[in-house]
Amino acid sequence: MTDCIFCKIITGEIPSKKIYEDDDVLAFWDISPQAPVHFLVIPKKHIPRPVDITEVEEQLTGKLLRIGGQIAQENGVEDGFRVVFNNGAKAGQVVFHLHMHILGGKDRPWPM
């Protein structure tokens, strides 16, 4: 997707503070953190929303969760972090490229 900010981050056209990268997944620090530890984990494959995940992407989306947990542990929040996927504008999704927020480092009341 030529107009997708996350696709541009994946290609390096837009810089990011990368935490993790492999052939399938990229993780980077959120530019507007909502917690002391706040990073995003995204697939390199463009998938617009969680509802657009098909059986083909099941392994990839599981990998997002595994990598997110690994990075959370490396950043000292393994005992308490929130995993957030937004689906659609009504839920607060701004970038329509599947992404998982990991937020930790402070107690968070629910709802946010």
PyMOL commands that set and color helices and strands:
alter all, ss='L'
color gray80, all
select helices_A, chain A and resi 5-11+50-52+55-74+89-91
alter helices_A, ss='H'
color red, helices_A
select strands_A, chain A and resi 18-21+25-29+37-43+81-84+100-104
alter strands_A, ss='S'
color yellow, strands_A
deselect
rebuild
show_as cartoon
